[in-house]
Structure formats: structure tokens, C-alpha cells
Amino acid sequence: MKLTLEQARGLWFHGQSLDGQGGDALRTLAATGPIRTLGGADVYISARARVAGLTRVELDEMSARQDVQVIPAARGCMYLVARPDVPTYLSFAAEGFRKRNQREMEKVGCDAAEFAAVRDAAVAALQAGPMTPAQLRAALPDGVVRPFGAAGKKIGLSSALPSALRDLEFDGVAERGHEGGRLDSERYLWQLTGGAAVSAEPDAAEVLATLARRFFTFAGPATRDEFSAWSGAGKRACQAAIDAIGLAPVQIEGYPCVAFAHAEATRPVGPASDAVRFLSYEDTYVTVHGGPGVLTDPAYHDVEVPVWGAGGPQTLGSVKHMHLRPFFIGPRLRGLWEFDPDTAEVFWTGLGPLTTSEHAQVAEEADLLGTFLRDEVGHGLSFSLDTPDAARQRIQTLASL
């Protein structure tokens, strides 16, 4: 199968239900894959772009019912995941966590017996009901959790308790909710699941194959390297997973190597949608195919944008994780936006000229999103450590483009 880049974009846009084809909220969120959460408003922005009319309260209620859960998933990063996929993502993330945790515990002199004692004490304390980490720490018997001191500071761990809670999560013994019930927070509330602990380690190859099946459903056609970059698994293991589930090879115009997709999903989806979608900068649609460059007209590839993480600005054509939110008209990136903390409105700038109709569509969607962030979410901050001053700086960057 050969596809033009525009056809591939159409498949990606459709696979993320950004073309308005999604219906029921839970089915749509399950079909479009995990949503990256950063402790800010962006989880609501990404979910709302896929489910028309979804409110903040509705998504929070889905989380409270555990129809969706925030868990460590790909690369151990936190994602909002539909309940049926939670075991797969936890099984995948557990392997990397436990290898890293063993190394970290050795560095701080915490042996298996001490770590198990912290786990057991946490389970006993949580019998009383859900607790924040601070409440749990206060409820534990004296001496069970010791501070790691300077050795722990070097690896970012104050004690064994955070790792013990995550280990219990991977075993299916404990799970996290959100203090206050809102998803725009990284203040977690831990509770026991009431279920039996996972009794056996799953086969790593089978877990990766299951993960590949899901990834190529919501992101295909995609390359082996894109799957590897998203998941954090090695390229050889990723290729073995692709071979195991029998994906169809796809050649995308301009792609230097072959992509893969489920055979039934390789047909073009028809004329490209002209839906206007405002997305977060770490949205799956923006990042999973190597960054926004593949979604942007080459005429704007030289535009410099700030980078999420360390390092100076990079061009729109080369950046993998930019620190500006984009908006799309259909599958193409057509501009960038930010929520202004002073006016409580969406500030946006287009890349290149927009037609009168396009301008009106973008302005209308910007007004709707601004109202959503102002009246329902209460802010537009992107992540837990974001600030109004940082948002103002991003707006200045947008104004200078």
C-alpha cells in the first residue's frame, strides 16, 4: 500500500477521532489511545477535542468511576487510560520501573526486606481508607520509612514510600485517584483496589505485542522507530512485536522507511476533514509521528519554537516536543495558541494566511475553548509547575512569529 502524506495525515486525524467521527465518550477515548497528563488543563483540552461537548465535570466523573484512570504507561509517563487497557499499560510500565527501582534502592542501601516492610506497612495503613502520600506517611509506624538523605536526593527519592506505592500499583494492590477529584493535578489519593495481587510476571514479548496492536490502531500507519520512540522499547523488540501481530507494510510519501498499519485501516478515509481542533503541545496527534513537522506545510518548517524540556529553540520542522500549543484545520497544523491569564481568552496566531471562512471557524472555536477553560477548568496552565508569567511569555513568543 502506498499513501501520499496527505492521505496518511487523514488516517492519523481520523484515528484520533479529531474529524468529528467519535461518539460515546468512553468508546472514543478507548479507541484513540492514552492521553498524556501533566497536572494541568491539557488533559481536558485533548479529551474535549475528541469528544464534542465533553465537559470537565463529565471527564472527572469518568475518572471517579474509574472508567478512565491516570497511570504510568508508555516510558513510565503519566497518561489517562481507558479502563480496559489499564492492565496492558501497567504490565508494560512495570518492567522498566522494577529494573530502575532495583538500581535506585541499591544506591540508597534499601534492601529487599526493608522495601517489602514499607509495602506491607502501606497496605496496612490504607485499610483505613484513601490517603494522600503525606497522610499515609503520617499514619505509618515510626521507623518503618526512613529518609534517604543525601543519597536519595541525588536520585530524586526522599524515601522508599513513593516507589513502594508505585510497586503496589503495578501489582494491582493499590491505585491512585486525584485529591479533590480533578484531573488537572498531580496530587494523588491512594487506595486499595480490593483485588488480589498479580500472581505472575507477564511475558514481556506478549505485553509488547498487545501494546503494538493498540498503538497501530490509534496511531497507524506508523514506523517501527515511531513505535519505539513512543513506547521506550528497543527497536529490535518493537520489530518483533510488529511481526508477531501481522501488520501490513505501508509506504508513505516522503517517509524514508516503511510504515505499518492494520490491514483493514490502510484505505484512505476520503476527503480531508476541515474540522478546527485546538490541541495540547504533548497531544498524541502532535508528537507520535516525530513531532509537528510532518503535520505542517514545509513553508513554515523554519519557524523557531521553544522546546519542551531542556535546550534552546528549534525549528518547527525538526522539533519533536515543542512548548507551544498548536491548532489544526483538518489534519494540517495551521497555527499556535495560548490561554491568556489576564484576558481569560485564547490568544492565537496563524501560520500563513487564512481564508475568511477559516478565520471565522478558528475564531469561533477559540471563543468556545476560552469559555471552557475560563468557566469550567478555571485556568489554562499546561502542567503542574506552569505559571501565569510563563503563559504570558509564551504569548509574547506567539505575537513575535
C-alpha positions in Angstrom: 0.0 0.0 0.0 1.2 3.5 -0.9 -0.1 6.6 0.5 0.5 10.3 -0.1 1.5 12.3 3.0 -1.9 14.0 2.9 -3.7 10.6 2.9 -1.6 9.5 5.9 -2.5 12.6 7.7 -6.1 11.9 7.0 -5.8 8.5 8.5 -4.0 9.8 11.6 -6.6 12.6 12.1 -9.4 10.0 11.7 -7.7 7.5 14.0 -7.6 10.1 16.8 -11.3 11.0 16.2 -10.3 14.6 15.5 -12.5 14.6 12.4 -15.7 14.5 14.5 -16.5 10.9 13.9 -16.3 10.0 17.6 -19.5 9.3 19.5 -19.8 7.9 23.0 -17.1 9.4 25.3 -15.8 6.2 26.8 -15.6 4.3 23.5 -13.9 7.3 21.8 -11.3 7.7 24.5 -10.6 4.0 24.5 -10.3 3.9 20.7 -8.0 7.0 20.4 -5.4 5.7 23.0 -3.9 7.2 26.1 -3.8 10.9 26.8 -0.7 12.4 28.3 -1.3 14.1 31.6 1.0 16.8 33.1 -1.0 18.0 36.0 -2.6 20.9 34.0 -5.5 21.7 31.8 -4.2 19.9 28.7 -5.8 16.5 29.6 -9.2 18.3 29.3 -8.2 20.0 26.1 -7.1 16.8 24.4 -10.2 14.9 25.6 -12.6 17.7 24.5 -11.0 17.8 21.0 -12.0 14.1 20.5 -15.4 14.1 22.2 -17.7 17.0 21.2 -19.3 18.8 24.1 -17.3 16.9 26.8 -17.3 18.9 30.0 -14.7 19.0 32.7 -17.1 17.6 35.2 -18.0 14.7 32.9 -14.4 13.7 32.4 -13.7 14.0 36.2 -16.7 11.8 36.9 -15.5 9.2 34.4 -12.2 9.2 36.4 -14.1 8.9 39.7 -15.9 5.9 38.4 -12.6 4.5 37.1 -13.9 4.3 33.5 -10.6 6.0 32.8 -7.5 6.1 35.1 -4.3 8.1 35.3 -1.5 5.6 35.5 2.2 5.2 34.4 2.2 3.9 30.9 4.5 4.5 27.9 8.0 5.4 29.1 6.6 5.4 32.6 5.0 8.8 31.9 1.5 9.5 33.3 -1.4 9.0 30.9 -5.2 8.9 31.1 -6.0 5.4 30.0 -9.4 3.7 29.4 -10.1 1.1 32.0 -9.9 -2.0 29.6 -6.3 -1.0 28.6 -5.1 -0.4 32.2 -3.6 -3.9 32.7 -1.7 -3.8 29.5 -0.1 -0.4 30.2 0.7 -1.2 33.8 2.3 -4.5 32.8 4.4 -2.7 30.2 5.5 0.1 32.5 6.2 -2.3 35.4 9.1 -4.0 33.8 11.1 -0.7 33.3 10.1 0.6 36.7 11.3 -2.5 38.6 14.7 -2.6 36.8 15.2 1.1 37.6 13.8 0.7 41.1 16.2 -2.1 42.0 19.2 0.1 40.9 17.9 3.0 42.9 17.3 1.0 46.1 20.8 -0.3 45.9 22.2 3.2 45.7 20.4 4.2 48.9 21.1 1.0 50.7 17.5 -0.2 50.8 17.4 -4.0 50.6 14.5 -6.2 49.6 13.4 -6.8 53.2 13.2 -3.1 54.0 11.3 -2.3 50.8 8.9 -5.1 51.5 8.3 -3.8 55.0 7.4 -0.4 53.6 5.0 -2.0 51.1 3.3 -4.1 53.9 3.0 -1.1 56.2 1.4 1.0 53.4 -1.1 -1.7 52.7 -2.0 -2.0 56.4 -2.4 1.8 56.7 -4.6 2.0 53.6 -7.1 -0.4 55.2 -8.4 2.7 56.9 -9.3 4.3 53.5 -7.9 6.5 50.8 -4.9 8.7 51.8 -2.6 11.3 50.2 1.1 10.3 50.4 1.5 12.8 53.2 -1.4 11.4 55.2 -0.1 7.9 54.6 3.4 8.8 55.7 2.0 10.2 59.0 -0.1 7.0 59.5 2.8 4.7 59.2 4.5 3.4 62.4 7.6 5.2 63.5 10.8 3.9 61.9 9.2 2.0 59.0 10.1 4.7 56.5 13.5 6.2 56.9 14.7 9.3 55.0 17.2 8.5 52.3 19.1 11.8 52.9 21.8 13.0 50.5 22.0 9.7 48.7 18.2 9.9 47.9 18.4 13.5 46.9 20.8 12.5 44.1 18.2 10.2 42.5 15.1 12.2 43.5 13.8 9.9 46.2 13.2 11.1 49.8 12.2 7.6 51.0 11.1 4.2 49.8 7.4 5.1 50.1 6.8 6.6 46.6 8.4 3.6 45.0 6.5 1.2 47.2 3.2 2.8 46.3 4.0 2.5 42.6 5.1 -1.1 43.1 1.8 -1.8 44.7 0.1 -0.1 41.8 1.8 -2.4 39.3 0.8 -5.4 41.4 -2.8 -4.4 41.3 -3.0 -3.9 45.1 -3.3 -0.1 45.2 -4.5 2.5 42.8 -4.4 6.3 42.6 -7.2 8.8 42.3 -7.0 12.6 42.5 -7.2 14.7 45.6 -10.2 17.0 45.1 -11.4 14.8 42.2 -9.9 16.9 39.4 -7.5 15.7 36.7 -5.6 18.9 36.4 -3.5 18.0 39.4 -0.6 15.7 40.4 -1.9 15.5 44.0 -2.8 11.8 44.2 -5.0 10.0 46.6 -4.1 6.3 47.1 -6.4 3.5 48.0 -6.5 -0.3 47.9 -8.1 -1.9 45.0 -9.7 -4.8 46.9 -8.5 -7.3 44.3 -5.9 -10.0 44.6 -2.3 -9.1 43.8 -0.9 -10.0 40.4 0.4 -13.6 40.9 2.8 -13.9 38.0 5.0 -11.7 35.8 3.5 -11.4 32.3 5.6 -12.4 29.3 7.3 -9.2 28.1 7.1 -10.1 24.4 3.4 -10.7 24.7 2.8 -7.5 26.5 4.7 -5.5 23.9 2.8 -7.2 21.1 -0.5 -6.2 22.8 0.8 -2.7 23.2 1.8 -2.6 19.5 -1.7 -3.8 18.5 -3.2 -0.9 20.4 -0.6 1.7 19.2 -1.0 0.9 15.5 -4.8 1.1 15.9 -4.8 4.7 17.2 -1.5 5.9 15.5 -1.1 3.8 12.4 0.3 3.9 9.8 3.5 4.4 11.8 7.0 3.2 11.6 8.9 0.9 13.9 11.0 3.8 15.1 7.9 5.8 15.9 6.6 2.9 18.0 9.9 2.6 19.7 10.2 6.3 20.5 6.6 6.4 21.9 6.9 3.3 24.0 10.5 3.4 25.0 11.0 -0.2 24.0 14.1 -1.2 21.9 13.8 -1.2 18.1 14.6 -4.9 17.8 11.8 -5.8 20.3 9.4 -3.4 18.5 10.1 -5.0 15.2 9.4 -8.5 16.7 6.1 -7.2 18.1 5.2 -5.8 14.7 6.0 -9.1 13.0 4.0 -11.0 15.7 0.7 -9.2 15.1 0.9 -9.3 11.3 0.7 -5.6 10.3 0.6 -4.6 6.7 3.5 -2.5 5.3 2.7 1.0 4.1 4.9 3.3 2.1 4.2 7.0 2.9 5.3 9.7 0.5 8.4 11.3 1.9 9.0 8.7 4.6 12.5 7.2 4.4 11.4 3.9 5.7 8.3 1.6 5.7 5.4 2.2 8.0 2.9 -0.3 9.3 -0.8 -0.5 9.9 -3.6 -2.9 10.5 -4.6 -4.2 7.1 -8.2 -3.0 7.4 -7.1 0.5 8.3 -4.8 1.2 5.3 -7.5 2.6 3.0 -7.7 6.4 2.7 -10.7 7.8 4.7 -11.9 10.1 1.9 -11.7 13.9 1.6 -9.8 15.5 4.5 -11.9 16.9 7.3 -11.8 20.7 7.7 -12.6 20.5 11.5 -10.8 23.1 13.6 -9.1 21.5 16.6 -7.1 23.2 19.3 -4.7 20.7 20.9 -2.1 20.5 23.7 1.5 20.5 22.8 2.0 16.9 24.0 -1.1 15.6 22.3 -0.7 12.2 20.7 -1.6 13.6 17.3 1.2 16.2 17.6 4.0 14.1 18.9 3.7 10.5 17.9 5.0 10.8 14.3 8.2 12.5 15.2 6.8 15.9 16.1 4.7 18.6 14.4 6.9 18.9 11.3 5.2 16.1 9.4 1.8 17.8 10.0 3.0 21.3 8.9 3.4 22.8 5.4 7.2 22.9 4.6 6.9 26.6 4.0 6.8 27.0 7.8 9.4 24.4 8.8 12.0 27.1 9.6 9.8 28.9 12.1 11.6 28.7 15.5 9.6 27.4 18.5 10.5 26.8 22.2 11.3 23.2 23.2 9.5 21.3 26.0 12.4 20.3 28.3 16.0 21.4 28.2 17.6 23.2 25.3 17.1 26.3 23.1 14.5 26.8 20.4 14.3 24.5 17.4 12.6 24.8 14.1 9.0 23.6 13.6 10.2 21.2 11.0 12.7 19.5 13.4 11.4 19.8 16.9 10.0 16.6 18.5 8.3 18.2 21.5 7.6 21.9 21.2 6.4 24.0 24.1 3.6 25.8 22.2 0.1 24.6 21.7 -1.0 24.1 18.1 -4.3 24.3 16.3 -5.3 22.5 13.2 -7.7 23.0 10.3 -8.2 19.4 9.3 -5.1 17.3 9.5 -2.7 20.3 8.9 -1.1 22.4 11.6 -2.2 26.0 10.8 -1.3 28.0 13.9 -0.4 28.2 17.5 -2.3 29.3 20.6 -2.2 30.0 24.4 -4.7 30.9 27.1 -4.2 34.5 28.2 -4.4 34.6 32.1 -5.1 38.3 32.0 -8.0 38.4 29.5 -9.1 34.8 30.1 -9.3 34.3 26.4 -7.5 32.2 23.8 -4.7 34.1 22.0 -3.9 32.6 18.6 -1.8 33.3 15.6 -2.0 31.6 12.2 0.9 30.2 10.2 0.3 31.9 6.8 -2.9 33.5 5.6 -6.3 32.1 6.4 -9.4 32.4 4.2 -12.3 34.4 5.6 -14.1 31.2 6.3 -11.1 29.6 8.0 -10.6 32.7 10.1 -14.2 32.7 11.3 -14.0 29.0 12.1 -10.8 29.4 14.1 -12.1 32.5 15.9 -15.3 30.6 16.9 -13.5 27.6 18.2 -11.1 29.8 20.1 -14.0 31.6 21.8 -15.6 28.2 22.7 -12.3 26.9 24.1 -11.7 30.1 26.0 -15.1 29.9 27.6 -14.4 26.2 28.5 -11.1 27.0 30.1 -12.3 30.1 31.9 -15.7 28.8 33.2 -15.2 25.1 33.6 -11.5 24.5 34.2 -10.7 27.9 35.7 -7.3 28.3 34.1 -5.2 27.3 31.1 -2.0 26.3 32.8 -0.3 23.4 31.0 1.4 21.4 33.7 1.8 21.3 37.5 4.7 23.8 37.7 3.4 26.1 35.0 2.7 29.7 35.9 0.7 32.7 34.6 4.0 34.5 33.9 5.2 31.6 31.8 2.0 31.7 29.8 2.5 35.4 29.2 6.0 34.7 27.9 4.5 32.1 25.5 2.0 34.7 24.3 4.9 37.1 23.6 6.6 34.4 21.6 3.4 33.8 19.6 3.0 37.6 19.0 6.5 37.7 17.5 6.1 34.9 15.0 
